[in-house]
Amino acid sequence: MGAFGDILRSRREELGYTLEQVEEETKIRKYYLKALEDENFAVLPARVYAIGFVRRYARFLSLNEDEAVQWFKEMVMPKEYEIEDDTEGEEKSPRLKTPAIKWQNVLAAVVFLILAIWLGTLVVGYFSHHIKENRSTPPTTSVDERTPSTGTKKTGSGMGTSQVKPAPGKEEENSKNVAGTQAGEKAGSDTKEQSTPSSGGVQLPEKEVTVKLRATDRSWVSIYVNGERAFSGIMNPNEETQVQGYKVTLTIGNAGGILVTVDGKELGYLGKSREVVRDKVFTSGS
């Protein structure tokens, strides 16, 4: 068994799956799964189906699908290309008619896409115009809501109202008390506004961290910088990669095969050979 099959088998065992469980989840027969892990490619079906199996199996194991397919092609495809190159004459002539059918399909797809875009533009324009009209219509206010209180007191059911007046000596004193109360409330609200800190958003560290990886053994590596994927794939021996950001998150499939250096300080290996290290976070000063 070579490196290709070893990575598939090791990754499956690390995730704790049996071939029967993988067969149930991926709908790939156990017979073909074992053939991929044993690199017994001769028993696989046609090339298109075999590539589909590799891509689906790699996706299930959270490996890089494109790299797995490319690796598979490098091991298998040269033999098939040699067989195709040896065939000449009448076997190649039927293939000349295929592009005409494909161009018809492409043309139909382009026409369908143009119609879809046109219809989508009409729908979006209609709803945008409708929303703008709704926003431009001012809300109506009832007469009752705009009528201020008259300060009247009911004296009896159906008997009218009489206005309550303060005593002559109290009128000036009451007006001063009201003015003082309003001034105090305004001063208190100003103080509260000044003392309230700005909510703002979540602040990232001011300084970025630099993380450098160097492979000493073949390993699958995933790198996220500031929450976005920066790299996902297989690193071969002597390959290096370096990223920089406020937050760097590493996942290494073979921790004993990747040397890690943070801000110029070599941390060495994050684990043993074939050990999986998940979601290791590095920030400035960590």
Secondary structure by P-SEA (a helix, b strand, c coil): ccaaaaaaaaaaaaacccaaaaaaaacccaaaaaaaaaccccccccaaaaaaaaaaaaaaacccaaaaaaaaaaaccaaaaaaaaaccccccccccaaaaaaaaaaaaaaaaaaaaaaaaaaaaaaaaaaaaaaaabbbbbcccccccccccccccccbbbbbbbccccaaaaaaaaaaaaaaaaaaaaaaaaaacccccccccccbbbbbbbbbccbbbbbbbccccccccccccccbbbbbbccbbbbbbcccccbbbbccccccccccccccccccccccccc
